[in-house]
Amino acid sequence: MIKKLDLYIIRKFLGTFFFAILLIITISVVFDFSEHIDEFIEKDAPFSAVIFDYYLNFIPYFANLFSALFTFIAVIFFTSKMAYNSEIIAILSSGISFRRMLFPYFISALIIGSMSFALSNYIIPPANKKRIEFTMKYIKNKFVNKEKNIHRQIKPGEYIYMRNWENSNKVGYKFSIEKFEGKRLVSKLTSRRIVWNSDKNKWKINDYFIRNIDIEGNETFEKGKAKDTTLNFLPKEFGSKKYVVEAMTLPQLNDYIEQQTMRGDSNINAYKIEKYKRFSNAFSAFILTLIGVSLASRKIRGGIGLHLGLGLLLSFSFILFMQITVVFATNGSMSPMLAVWLPNIIFAFIAGFLYRVAPK
């Protein structure tokens, strides 16, 4: 059952957390606005779009991005104050075990972790879509696809190739499409270039040559200057994948990963990392909470400042370690799931050690 002491700690925890988040968001919005005000004026960004499309969607994204860090800072800050006011000593002296004292902390971590999970998977992605559209239109330059020798499986048995793709005018050069039945090639189309016709929502293939092969090995040929056709891929698939996945809810992201795995996308690890981070970030609230309580519940020379310093060192080490493992998964052979969860696993052992040596 939740007691008065539990409610006291929960109020302290969540109150400190939301105050810290509100403070950092206010500072971030001010700095971001001062940094981008020239772009807003130069590109005639409407004031309503700046407020409702950008900053209104910027706030939940930024708050969730640093929720784990500020969970840790909140725990360190108010627990350290309780320790130096002798409140921790009074709680433990009254017969309440250290383990029981952790109960309201984990209730608060559960609330924050659940909020983070819901925001990451269902609320922020639709908001990100508007924020990213505004960013690409008024702040950043248009995305340029630098990928060369693009290979895709657009559906089972059907493969496309492009030497390169120009995102600005939606043109692919040295295009080919091969169709297989089992392991047998039945058709191959080669073309000088392929262009997306946005009015017809179709592809226009220029200077094409088609080679058809029947089951007996007989070949027929066809060539022409241009023709419109429908293919199982769209120009947006060659845009910035980072922004695409950030605007997807969890079910959409799962479907997208399945689709891109079938197509042999070389960036598949990046999409899996995005998916696993949405789970690991929510779970990290529990680990960082346990570290914070175990670290800050003891009186040490140096006071709250030393507790906060140690807390910031550990939290930034956690973030840095996660970035390093993500790089290994993106550019190396490390499993995306292991890369995302490894910082949680290692810091869980640190949390266990600090819990064992915490005053009880």
C-alpha positions in Angstrom: 0.0 0.0 0.0 1.1 3.6 -0.7 1.8 5.4 2.5 2.2 9.1 3.3 6.0 8.8 3.0 5.6 7.2 -0.4 3.5 10.1 -1.6 6.0 12.6 -0.1 8.9 11.0 -2.1 6.8 10.7 -5.3 5.8 14.4 -5.1 9.5 15.3 -4.5 10.7 13.1 -7.4 8.1 14.1 -10.0 8.0 17.7 -8.9 11.8 18.1 -9.3 11.8 16.2 -12.6 9.1 18.3 -14.3 10.6 21.5 -12.9 14.0 20.6 -14.4 12.5 19.6 -17.7 10.5 22.8 -17.9 13.6 24.9 -17.1 15.8 23.2 -19.7 13.0 23.4 -22.4 12.6 27.1 -21.7 16.3 27.7 -22.1 16.5 25.5 -25.2 13.6 27.3 -26.9 15.2 30.7 -26.2 18.5 29.5 -27.6 17.0 27.8 -30.6 14.9 30.8 -31.5 17.9 33.1 -31.3 19.9 30.7 -33.5 17.2 30.4 -36.2 15.5 33.7 -36.2 17.5 34.8 -39.3 16.3 31.7 -41.2 12.7 32.4 -40.1 12.9 36.0 -41.4 14.8 35.2 -44.6 12.5 32.4 -45.7 9.3 34.2 -44.5 8.2 31.5 -42.1 4.7 32.3 -40.9 4.5 33.1 -37.2 1.8 30.5 -36.6 3.9 27.8 -38.3 6.9 28.7 -36.1 4.8 28.4 -32.9 2.4 25.5 -33.8 4.3 23.4 -36.3 7.8 23.8 -34.9 8.0 24.8 -31.3 4.8 23.1 -30.1 6.2 19.8 -31.6 9.8 20.6 -30.5 8.9 20.7 -26.8 7.8 17.0 -26.4 10.6 15.8 -28.6 13.2 17.6 -26.6 11.7 16.7 -23.3 11.6 13.0 -24.1 15.1 13.1 -25.5 16.6 14.1 -22.2 14.1 12.4 -19.9 16.5 9.8 -18.7 19.2 12.4 -17.9 16.8 14.6 -15.9 15.3 11.6 -14.1 18.8 11.0 -12.8 19.5 14.6 -11.9 16.1 14.9 -10.2 16.8 11.8 -8.0 20.3 13.0 -7.1 19.1 16.5 -6.3 16.2 15.8 -4.0 17.6 12.6 -2.4 20.8 14.5 -1.6 18.8 17.2 0.1 16.9 14.6 2.1 20.2 13.0 3.2 21.7 16.3 4.3 18.5 17.2 6.2 18.9 13.8 8.0 15.5 12.6 6.5 17.1 9.4 5.1 18.5 8.6 8.5 15.1 9.2 10.1 13.4 7.0 7.6 15.8 4.1 8.1 15.8 4.5 11.9 12.0 4.2 12.0 12.3 0.6 10.8 11.7 1.1 7.1 14.2 -0.9 5.1 16.3 0.7 2.3 14.5 -1.7 -0.2 11.1 -0.5 1.0 12.2 3.1 0.7 13.0 2.4 -3.0 9.3 1.6 -3.7 8.1 5.2 -4.3 11.2 5.9 -6.4 10.3 3.0 -8.7 6.7 4.1 -8.8 7.9 7.5 -10.0 10.3 5.8 -12.5 7.5 3.7 -13.8 5.4 6.8 -14.4 8.3 8.6 -16.2 9.2 5.4 -18.2 5.6 4.8 -19.3 5.3 8.4 -20.4 8.6 8.1 -22.3 7.4 4.9 -24.0 4.1 6.4 -25.0 5.7 9.6 -26.2 8.4 7.8 -28.2 6.1 5.4 -30.0 2.7 7.0 -30.4 2.7 10.8 -29.6 6.0 12.2 -30.8 6.2 10.6 -34.3 3.1 12.4 -35.7 4.4 15.6 -34.0 7.9 14.9 -35.5 6.3 14.8 -39.0 5.2 18.4 -38.8 8.4 19.5 -37.0 10.6 17.9 -39.7 8.6 19.3 -42.6 9.0 22.8 -41.1 12.8 22.2 -40.5 13.4 21.0 -44.1 11.4 23.9 -45.5 12.6 26.8 -43.4 15.8 25.8 -41.6 17.8 23.1 -43.3 18.8 22.8 -47.0 17.1 20.2 -49.0 18.3 16.7 -48.6 20.8 15.4 -51.2 21.0 11.7 -51.7 24.7 10.7 -52.0 24.0 7.0 -52.3 25.6 5.3 -55.3 24.9 1.9 -57.0 21.4 1.5 -55.4 20.1 -2.0 -55.3 16.6 -2.8 -54.0 14.2 -5.8 -54.0 10.8 -4.0 -54.5 8.8 -7.2 -54.2 9.7 -11.0 -54.2 11.5 -11.9 -57.4 11.7 -8.2 -58.6 14.9 -6.2 -58.3 15.9 -2.7 -59.3 19.2 -1.0 -59.8 20.2 2.7 -60.2 23.7 4.1 -60.6 22.6 7.2 -58.6 19.5 9.2 -57.6 18.9 13.0 -57.6 16.4 13.8 -54.9 15.9 17.4 -56.1 14.4 16.6 -59.5 13.4 13.0 -58.7 15.5 11.4 -61.4 17.4 8.1 -61.4 20.2 7.3 -63.8 21.3 4.0 -65.4 18.1 2.3 -64.2 17.4 -1.4 -64.6 14.7 -3.8 -63.3 15.1 -7.6 -63.3 12.2 -10.1 -62.8 12.9 -13.7 -61.6 10.7 -16.8 -61.3 12.6 -18.8 -58.8 16.2 -18.6 -59.9 15.3 -18.1 -63.6 15.6 -14.6 -65.2 12.4 -13.9 -67.1 12.7 -10.2 -68.0 15.2 -7.4 -67.8 14.6 -3.7 -68.5 17.5 -1.3 -68.8 17.0 2.5 -69.2 19.1 5.6 -69.5 17.0 7.3 -66.8 13.8 7.1 -64.8 11.8 10.1 -63.8 8.9 10.5 -61.3 5.8 12.2 -62.7 4.1 13.7 -59.7 1.0 14.7 -61.8 0.3 11.1 -62.8 1.9 9.5 -59.8 3.8 7.2 -62.2 7.3 6.6 -63.3 8.5 7.7 -66.8 11.2 5.4 -68.2 13.3 7.0 -70.9 15.3 5.2 -73.7 14.5 1.8 -72.5 15.4 -1.7 -73.7 13.5 -4.8 -72.6 14.7 -8.4 -72.9 12.2 -11.2 -72.2 13.1 -14.8 -71.8 10.5 -17.6 -72.0 10.7 -21.0 -70.2 12.4 -22.6 -73.2 15.1 -19.9 -73.3 13.8 -18.1 -76.3 14.4 -14.3 -76.2 12.3 -11.4 -77.4 13.3 -7.7 -77.4 11.5 -4.4 -77.1 12.8 -0.9 -77.1 11.3 2.6 -77.1 11.9 6.3 -76.2 9.6 6.6 -73.3 6.7 5.0 -71.4 4.8 5.5 -68.2 4.6 2.7 -65.7 3.7 1.9 -62.1 6.4 0.3 -59.9 6.4 -0.8 -56.3 8.5 2.0 -54.9 8.2 5.8 -54.5 10.7 8.7 -54.6 10.4 9.3 -50.8 12.2 6.0 -50.2 15.4 7.7 -51.4 15.0 10.7 -49.1 16.5 11.1 -45.6 15.7 7.8 -43.8 16.6 9.3 -40.4 13.7 11.7 -40.6 11.4 9.1 -42.1 11.7 6.7 -39.2 11.5 9.5 -36.6 8.0 10.2 -37.9 6.7 6.6 -37.5 4.7 5.1 -34.7 5.9 1.7 -33.4 3.5 -0.3 -35.6 4.5 1.7 -38.7 8.2 1.3 -37.8 7.8 -2.5 -37.5 6.1 -2.7 -40.9 8.8 -0.4 -42.4 11.6 -2.5 -41.0 10.0 -5.7 -42.5 9.5 -4.0 -45.9 13.1 -2.6 -46.0 14.6 -6.0 -44.9 12.8 -7.6 -47.9 14.2 -4.9 -50.1 17.8 -5.3 -48.9 18.2 -1.8 -47.6 21.7 -1.1 -46.4 20.5 1.1 -43.6 18.4 -1.5 -41.9 20.5 -1.4 -38.7 19.8 2.3 -38.2 16.0 1.6 -38.3 16.3 -1.2 -35.8 18.4 1.0 -33.5 15.6 3.6 -33.6 13.1 0.9 -32.6 15.2 -0.6 -29.7 16.1 2.9 -28.4 12.4 3.5 -27.8 12.3 0.6 -25.4 15.7 1.0 -23.8 15.3 4.7 -23.0 12.1 4.0 -21.1 13.7 1.2 -19.1 16.8 3.2 -18.3 14.7 5.3 -16.0 14.7 2.4 -13.5 18.5 1.9 -13.6 19.4 5.5 -13.3 16.9 5.9 -10.5 18.5 3.1 -8.5 22.0 4.5 -9.1 20.8 8.0 -8.1 19.2 6.9 -4.8 22.1 4.6 -3.9 24.6 7.4 -4.6 22.8 10.3 -3.0 21.4 8.7 0.1 24.8 8.9 1.9 26.2 12.0 3.5 29.6 12.7 2.1 32.0 15.6 2.4 31.3 18.0 -0.5 27.6 18.1 -0.1 24.9 18.3 -2.8 27.4 19.7 -5.3 29.6 16.6 -5.1 26.5 14.4 -5.5 25.4 16.3 -8.5 28.9 16.3 -10.0 29.1 12.5 -9.6 25.6 12.1 -11.0 26.4 14.2 -14.1 29.6 12.3 -14.7 27.7 9.0 -14.6 24.8 10.2 -16.7 27.0 11.7 -19.4 29.1 8.5 -19.4 25.9 6.6 -20.0 25.0 8.8 -23.0 28.5 8.7 -24.4 28.7 5.0 -24.1 25.4 4.6 -25.9 26.5 6.8 -28.8 29.7 4.7 -29.2 27.9 1.4 -29.2 25.3 2.8 -31.7 28.2 3.8 -34.1 29.6 0.2 -33.8 26.2 -1.2 -34.7 25.6 1.3 -37.6 29.0 1.0 -39.2 30.3 -2.3 -37.9 29.0 -5.8 -37.1 27.5 -5.3 -33.6 23.9 -6.4 -33.2 21.6 -3.3 -33.1 19.7 -4.8 -30.1 23.0 -5.4 -28.2 24.3 -2.0 -29.1 21.2 -0.2 -27.6 20.9 -2.4 -24.5 24.6 -2.8 -23.6 24.8 0.6 -21.7 21.7 -0.5 -19.7 23.2 -3.9 -18.9 26.6 -2.4 -17.8 25.0 0.4 -15.8 22.6 -2.2 -14.2 25.7 -3.9 -12.7 26.9 -0.5 -11.5 23.5 0.1 -10.0 23.6 -3.3 -8.3 27.1 -2.5 -6.8 26.0 0.9 -5.5 22.9 -0.6 -4.0 25.0 -3.1 -2.1 27.2 -0.5 -0.6 24.4 2.1 0.1 23.7 2.8 3.8 20.9 0.7 5.1 
